[in-house]
């Protein structure tokens, strides 16, 4: 009987350990070069108080952490497209993705900087 109870508890806990479904990254196409998009995203993150942990323009990758509460991490990915670039932003807290609305203020400011109308 104890073995059955222990197995039941373990089965219930295993369900809790399953990763939560990840939220999609917020992305947008822009009519500027990937280099300019990376530069503007990097400047914006630094101005907003993010600590840059990785920045590689050739890979189109920026990883940054917010240096004030609430603490979370942002990943910016920029890829070349035939008409310019595509930018995606994703927020993380711990190992969990955050809702796209967390990065929405950054997204709107980046759109403004890159001259894209809302």
C-alpha positions as CSV (number, residue, x, y, z in Angstrom):
1,X,0.0,0.0,0.0
2,X,2.8,2.4,0.8
3,X,4.5,1.6,-2.5
4,X,1.3,2.6,-4.3
5,X,1.1,5.9,-2.4
6,X,4.7,6.7,-3.1
7,X,4.3,5.9,-6.8
8,X,1.2,8.1,-6.9
9,X,3.0,11.0,-5.3
10,X,5.9,10.6,-7.7
11,X,3.6,10.5,-10.7
12,X,1.9,13.7,-9.5
13,X,5.2,15.4,-9.0
14,X,6.5,14.4,-12.4
15,X,3.6,16.2,-13.9
16,X,4.7,19.4,-12.1
17,X,8.2,19.1,-13.4
18,X,7.2,19.2,-17.1
19,X,8.2,22.4,-18.8
20,X,5.6,25.0,-19.4
21,X,4.8,25.7,-23.1
22,X,7.0,28.5,-24.3
23,X,5.5,31.8,-25.5
24,X,6.4,32.8,-29.0
25,X,9.0,35.5,-29.5
26,X,7.7,38.9,-30.5
27,X,9.0,39.6,-34.0
28,X,8.8,42.2,-36.8
29,X,10.2,42.8,-40.2
30,X,12.0,46.1,-40.7
31,X,13.2,47.9,-43.8
32,X,16.8,48.6,-42.5
33,X,19.9,46.5,-42.6
34,X,20.6,43.9,-40.0
35,X,23.6,45.8,-38.8
36,X,21.6,48.9,-38.1
37,X,18.9,46.9,-36.4
38,X,21.5,45.3,-34.1
39,X,23.1,48.7,-33.4
40,X,19.8,50.3,-32.5
41,X,18.6,47.4,-30.4
42,X,21.9,47.4,-28.5
43,X,21.8,51.2,-27.9
44,X,18.1,50.9,-26.7
45,X,18.8,48.1,-24.2
46,X,21.8,50.0,-22.7
47,X,19.7,53.2,-22.4
48,X,16.9,51.2,-20.7
49,X,19.2,49.9,-18.0
50,X,20.0,46.4,-19.3
51,X,23.4,44.8,-18.8
52,X,24.6,43.3,-22.0
53,X,25.9,39.8,-21.5
54,X,26.4,38.9,-25.2
55,X,26.5,41.1,-28.3
56,X,27.6,39.7,-31.6
57,X,26.6,41.8,-34.6
58,X,27.8,39.2,-37.1
59,X,25.5,36.6,-35.6
60,X,22.7,39.1,-35.0
61,X,22.5,38.2,-31.4
62,X,22.1,40.3,-28.2
63,X,21.5,38.8,-24.7
64,X,20.8,41.3,-21.9
65,X,19.6,41.3,-18.3
66,X,17.5,44.0,-16.7
67,X,19.6,45.5,-13.9
68,X,16.6,46.5,-11.7
69,X,13.4,44.8,-10.4
70,X,11.8,42.9,-11.9
71,X,14.9,41.0,-13.0
72,X,14.6,39.2,-16.3
73,X,16.6,38.5,-19.4
74,X,16.0,39.5,-23.0
75,X,17.2,37.9,-26.1
76,X,17.3,39.9,-29.4
77,X,17.8,38.0,-32.6
78,X,18.2,39.8,-36.0
79,X,18.3,38.0,-39.3
80,X,18.8,39.3,-42.8
81,X,15.8,39.2,-45.1
82,X,15.5,40.2,-48.8
83,X,13.7,43.4,-47.8
84,X,15.8,44.3,-44.8
85,X,15.9,42.5,-41.5
86,X,13.7,40.6,-39.1
87,X,14.0,41.3,-35.4
88,X,12.7,39.1,-32.6
89,X,12.6,39.8,-28.8
90,X,12.0,37.2,-26.1
91,X,11.9,37.7,-22.4
92,X,12.9,35.0,-19.8
93,X,12.7,34.8,-16.0
94,X,14.6,31.8,-14.7
95,X,14.1,29.1,-17.3
96,X,10.6,30.3,-18.2
97,X,9.6,32.4,-21.2
98,X,7.7,35.6,-20.4
99,X,4.6,36.8,-22.2
100,X,5.4,38.8,-25.3
101,X,3.8,41.9,-23.7
102,X,6.8,42.1,-21.3
103,X,9.0,43.1,-24.2
104,X,6.3,45.2,-25.8
105,X,7.7,48.6,-24.6
106,X,11.1,47.8,-26.0
107,X,9.5,46.6,-29.2
108,X,7.6,49.9,-29.6
109,X,10.6,52.0,-28.9
110,X,12.7,50.0,-31.4
111,X,10.0,50.4,-34.1
112,X,10.1,54.2,-33.4
113,X,13.9,54.3,-33.7
114,X,14.0,52.3,-36.9
115,X,11.4,54.7,-38.4
116,X,8.6,52.1,-38.7
117,X,5.1,53.4,-38.2
118,X,2.9,51.5,-35.8
